[in-house]
Amino acid sequence: MCGCGSVGLPTGQSDERKAVTALLDRWGKAVRERDERAFDAALDPDAVGFRTEQRAQFAHLADVPLASWEYHLTRLGGFAPSGGDGHRVAVEAELRYRLADYDAVPVVTAARLTVVRKEGRWYVTAEDTRHGPRQLWQQGPVVAVRGAHSLVLGVGQDKARLKALADLADRAVPAVTSAWQGGKQGGWPGRVVVEMPASLDRMADLLDSPVSNYRGIAAVTTGEVGGSGNAPADRVIVNPEAYGQLGDLGRQVVLTHETTHVATRALTSAATPLWLSEGFADWAAYRGTGRTARQVAPELARAVTSGEQPKELPADTDFGFAGEQGRLARAYEEGWLACRMIAERWGDAKLVAFYRAVGHHQRRPGALPAALHDVLGVSQADFTQQWRAYVASSLG
């Protein structure tokens, strides 16, 4: 039920809020229980196009393992005197849903609806989807593939391709658990949800960002940093075009890298610089592959060979998707080498402890120097100097 109160509202408005809340409760229950008849009964019988669209989305969800699906009313507008039919009201609500066995708490997304009262009954008659991210089921029928540690949801993809993706995700999870040292500690349940839309354009729609931000990017991970255990599970969103151009090793590295972000999310905070979060994810992904520094960091190797030795660890701005492609690649490679150096000189456990120590801070100022001093016993200036020498010796 919606937790919205009606204290202070005129009687007519209070009754209207209760009626709309009851409508949304019935609608959400119909989706959750796969009750097509009840779902249809909540839709305006005269809104033909909307009914067709909603029935399609209901069908698209058939393969998605839902544990919950609820609408919570947040704002009701356009009040009018009670009595009379054809009265329309704008509704702002939160759709909260959980995937069975994967989401400990609901994923929350905004829903902007219009409801109408006709002959004493309330119906949903329209939805405004012009703003905000699209959902996968709004793009077509969702195909779900369950792995041992993964759930892959795809639209417009061959099921064999989704099965291959699940197999890679299943290999990524234990590799990340081993690297993160602690299994379920730090909010890591050892499961990952992967979504593969039909195209790059559809990926951008899911993320509500320009296509140019993700061209050439094989996958990204959504989620909240510094999770307290109350944040919804992350989603790994795969760009089918860039991912499809990778070889077997590249695909495994991408899935392991993104799964590392899922595992470390609860202990990644505003204090964590991107060179550490991205570098650690690459370190976990390449760990045990036998790849040399020059193989993993070709852009940086070319820069070092031409005399362009990095002076400072990369700034967060160097990781912008819309920036110069070579600089972005070098930023990832520089962060990876910093984490690789820590693992080699201080040990894997110290690298993990360092990551956690930085993330325990809630603000950036002072977090990195404190963790370097407390965990590694070095100053920031000394660490940077060691890293510069390590880059030169590894790639020279």
URFENHU-V398683 format. One line per field, one symbol per residue. phi: phi as a letter, one per 20 degrees, with the letter a starting at -180 (. if undefined). psi: psi as a letter, one per 30 degrees, with the letter a starting at -180 (. if undefined). burial: b if it has 9 or more other C-alpha atoms within 8 Angstrom, else e. A space follows every 50 residues. Layout:
phi = ???
psi = ???
burial = ???
This chain:
phi = .fefecfneggfffffffffgfffffffffffeleffffffeegfeefff gffffffgffegeefeebacddfdbccmfbgfnndmedcfcdbdedcceg mcdfcffdcfcdccdcdclnddcecacedfcnfedgfedqfeddcedfcb cddccmcfffffffffffffffffffgffflqlefmmdembbdddcffbf gfffffelcfgffcfnefacdeqdfmfendefffcedeefffffeeegff ffffffgffffffegfddcffefffffffffffffegnemfefffecfff fffffeneffecffegffeffeefgfffffffffffffffffffedogff ffffgffffffdcfgnffgfffffedmcefffffffffffffffdf
psi = lkgklgkfkleeeeeeeeeeeeeeeeeeeeeeghjeeeeeffkjffieee eeeeeeeeeffefkjkfljkkjkfkklhklklkllgjkkkkklkkklkkk gejelkkkkkkjlklkkkhgkklkflkjgfklklleffflkkkkkkaegl jkklkgkkeeeeeeeeeeeeeeeeeeeeefifcglggjfhlkkkkjafle eeeeeefhlkeffgkfkellkllklhkgfgklklkjkkjfeeefflaeee eeeeeeeeeeeeefefgkaffjlfeeeeeeeeeeefkgfgklefeeieee eeeeeggikkelkkleffgkegakeeeeeeeeeeeeeeeeeeeeefleee eeeeeeeeffkfkekfeeeeeeeeefglleeeeeeeeeeeeeeef.
burial = eeeeeeeeeeeebbeebebbbebbbbbbbbbbeebbebbbebbbeebeeb beeebebbebbeebebbbbbbbbbebeeeeeeeeeebbbbbbbbbbbbbb ebbbbbbeebbbbbbbbbeeebbbbbeeeeeeebebbebbbbbbbbbebb bbbbbebeeeebbebbbbbbebbbbbbbebeebbebbbebbbbbbbbbbb ebbbbbebeebeebeebbbbbebbbbbeeebbbbbbbbbbbbbeebeeee bbbbbbbbbbbbbbbbbbbbbbbbbbbbbbbbbbbbeeeeeebbeebebb bebbbeeeeeeebbbbebbeeebeeebbbbbbbbbbbbbbbbbeebbbeb bbbbbbbbbbbebbeebbbbbbbebbeebbeebbeebbebbbeebe
